[in-house]
Amino acid sequence: MHVNGARVKASRILTPGDELEIVRGEERFTVHVRGLSQRRGSASVAQQLYQEIAASLAARQADSEQRRLLRQLAPHPERRPDKKARRDLMAFQRRRDGP
């Protein structure tokens, strides 16, 4: 997590106007804090307190489309491997990874 470009811990206190960069798995979000709430509320209320930056949204959509296209190119087996095929696969992985 980064606040205004600096790496911080999750317990960092935010102020309106801060810019957060959040990494969740392969996704990166950059949001602008518009306000803070005094107490925990619903997701719909929380969504009114921040706004995702347009460049961040466009980048996320482009990354999502690229991952979707790559998944289509990946080979998919016709069926699950049987017991012998699973053992062969595990033996291959052990040889490849080493002791």
C-alpha distance (Angstrom), angle and dihedral (degrees) to the residues before:
residue distance angle dihedral
M1 . . .
H2 3.79 . .
V3 3.80 127.5 .
N4 3.80 115.6 -161.3
G5 3.81 89.5 -16.6
A6 3.83 96.3 -52.9
R7 3.81 123.4 109.8
V8 3.81 110.0 -116.3
K9 3.78 140.3 170.3
A10 3.79 119.5 -99.9
S11 3.82 90.9 -109.8
R12 3.83 91.9 66.4
I13 3.82 112.8 129.1
L14 3.79 112.1 -121.1
T15 3.78 130.3 -146.3
P16 3.81 129.0 -160.9
G17 3.79 109.4 -86.5
D18 3.82 95.3 37.1
E19 3.79 118.1 132.4
L20 3.81 115.6 -138.7
E21 3.78 126.3 -160.3
I22 3.79 110.0 -161.6
V23 3.81 125.3 -173.4
R24 3.80 116.6 -159.9
G25 3.77 112.6 173.8
E26 3.79 106.1 -55.8
E27 3.80 93.4 -18.6
R28 3.80 124.4 96.0
F29 3.79 121.3 -163.5
T30 3.78 126.7 -170.4
V31 3.80 112.2 -167.1
H32 3.78 135.3 175.5
V33 3.82 115.8 -136.0
R34 3.81 108.3 -129.6
G35 3.79 98.7 176.6
L36 3.79 146.6 -21.8
S37 3.77 131.8 -119.8
Q38 3.78 124.8 -137.2
R39 3.80 91.8 -138.7
R40 3.77 140.2 23.0
G41 3.79 112.5 -85.2
S42 3.76 143.3 168.5
A43 3.79 124.8 -57.7
S44 3.80 92.0 -107.9
V45 3.82 90.4 57.3
A46 3.82 91.5 45.7
Q47 3.81 91.4 52.2
Q48 3.80 89.2 60.2
L49 3.81 90.4 57.6
Y50 3.81 96.8 62.4
Q51 3.78 138.8 34.5
E52 3.78 126.8 -154.3
I53 3.79 113.3 -128.0
A54 3.83 113.7 -112.5
A55 3.82 93.4 -124.7
S56 3.81 90.3 52.8
L57 3.81 91.9 50.1
A58 3.81 92.2 48.8
A59 3.81 91.9 48.1
R60 3.81 91.7 49.4
Q61 3.80 91.8 50.2
A62 3.82 91.5 48.6
D63 3.82 91.4 48.9
S64 3.79 90.6 48.1
E65 3.80 91.4 51.7
Q66 3.81 91.2 47.9
R67 3.83 91.7 51.2
R68 3.82 89.7 48.5
L69 3.81 91.5 52.7
L70 3.82 92.4 46.4
R71 3.82 90.6 51.9
Q72 3.79 89.4 56.1
L73 3.81 90.6 54.8
A74 3.81 94.5 49.1
P75 3.81 114.1 99.7
H76 3.79 115.3 -111.4
P77 3.81 120.8 -158.9
E78 3.80 116.7 -124.0
R79 3.80 91.4 -127.1
R80 3.78 142.1 -0.3
P81 3.81 116.4 -76.2
D82 3.78 115.2 -100.6
K83 3.80 123.8 -128.4
K84 3.82 95.4 -83.8
A85 3.81 92.6 46.9
R86 3.83 90.6 50.1
R87 3.82 90.7 50.8
D88 3.81 90.7 48.7
L89 3.80 90.3 49.4
M90 3.83 92.8 49.5
A91 3.83 90.8 47.9
F92 3.80 90.3 50.7
Q93 3.82 91.5 49.8
R94 3.83 91.5 49.5
R95 3.82 91.2 51.2
R96 3.80 91.3 46.2
D97 3.82 95.8 47.7
G98 3.79 95.2 41.0
P99 3.80 127.8 -147.2
